Amino acid sequence: MTIHDILEQARSRWPGKLAVVDGRRRWSYASLLERVAGLAARLAERGIGRQDRVAVLDVNSADFLAMYFAAARLGAVLVPLNHRLTDGEITEILYDAGVSGLVAGPPLVARADGIARAGPPFGLVIRLDPDAAGGVADAPEPAAVSVDDLAHLYYTSGTTGRSKGVMLTHRNVCEHAVAAADELTLNEDDIWAHVAPMFHLADAWATFAITWVGGRHVFAPRFEPLEVLSLLARERVSVTNLIPSMLNQLVKHPGVLDYDLSSFRLVMSGGAPIAPELVRRVIEVFGGEYVQTYGMTETSPYLTLSRLDESLRQRPPDEQLRLRARTGRPFKTIELEIVDDRNEPVPHDDTTVGEIRVRGKTVSPGYWRRPEETAEAFRDGWLYTGDLAVVNAEGFVNIVDRKKDTIITGGENVYSTEVEHVLYEHPAVLECAVIGVPDESWGEAVHAAVVLRPDAEASAAELIAFCKQHLAGFKVPKQVTFLDVLPKTGTGKIHKPTLRETFS
């Protein structure tokens, strides 16, 4: 099965069913396939074909969704662009991928024109017109595509240097879609909100999984808490996946209880660790079932889910909550191990820390034209994630930190997520990030950057004293800095490298 086959199947089973709601645009699955065929025809007219790279620059929209399928129909490779990057960073990606065309949505057409004139030599910008007719009479037939053909290039944020393209094949994407539908019991009655950015796999995977089951797609072009809450309530959304910083802003918004979110049966968080206190609040606000997810671009993305089986659902509520707030158990397509420095699996004692390594059908073949970096991350058939974790008796993983974020102070390891989880329990804290900063005496000192809730007050001394009640002394922040906002990546994750540069 290939990506376009997913849409063909949906069109065959549910031709008249409402598939897309994007503002005033409402498309059935038959209309969505017509739109895809029309976009594919426009790309083909400009010479784009099998394994050519075509980039897309757009906010969340019905046409962004259609572009995923239009590129697949031609056998082309889609390069989703993070529109929050600078023009220079986007230009670098376009050069690296060797794109043959740049497709832009209405909010970003002028910017795309400027990038094309100043940078890559292709000089070709294809404008997405929301008001254009859906299909064309001479749309090309779907190309002959192998399941192992390259389908997507997702570029990393480049926080550790020049960004690199993660390659995903049709097999990677389709295996993940079918497995996700099964794991999450997605069905044709589900309504998915594309709120997290569609250029990132925190959301893009649902393009294929929701289409596979004949569900409905609705779109938030930007993340503004009240607009998103209104969309979720108005469209009776039943399931979505949000980055923790987004969930945090929604559930702590003073107007959140004015919106009826009772349609939710499942709310997920992914893209970054989440504090247990935030999980409690999410369950209170959204109701339904909460599932924590963990994954990587390199794995299509899911590696674990904190969804409970029937036996675990029989446990007391507090114990269930504790498990739901963990990183989770392995995803259906994935073989996962946590290994020590000798590559030996660590015991399931919820204490011994090791690195997560994985393998399976949804794991990327590597990085675009980066053989050395591919060889470094993909070793002996395993992808080494760089994430440190423990595992409990039930096989539920819990990430304690990224290798690069671990703080070593006075010879002791401090995992930043543990300190952050405590800070999130303080009622005045809206957001926080914990980093290590150079210290002459200890090597590194624990430093907390904190954003307070608008209606709250707290001093550094108060937060440090609060941490001392819950943490060993060496884990307690030596200093707390208050900020108006924390730096974020284009996907909404807190960006610790910027904080380290600021405070080092």
PyMOL commands that set and color helices and strands:
alter all, ss='L'
color gray80, all
select helices_A, chain A and resi 3-13+29-45+62-74+87-97+106-118+170-183+201-213+225-234+244-251+256-258+276-286+297-299+312-314+317-324+371-377+403-405+416-424+460-468+473-475+496-503
alter helices_A, ss='H'
color red, helices_A
select strands_A, chain A and resi 18-22+25-28+53-57+77-80+99-104+125-127+150-155+165-169+191-194+216-219+239-242+266-269+289-295+302-305+329-330+334-339+354-360+366-367+378-379+382-391+397-402+407-409+412-414+429-439+443-452+479-482
alter strands_A, ss='S'
color yellow, strands_A
deselect
rebuild
show_as cartoon
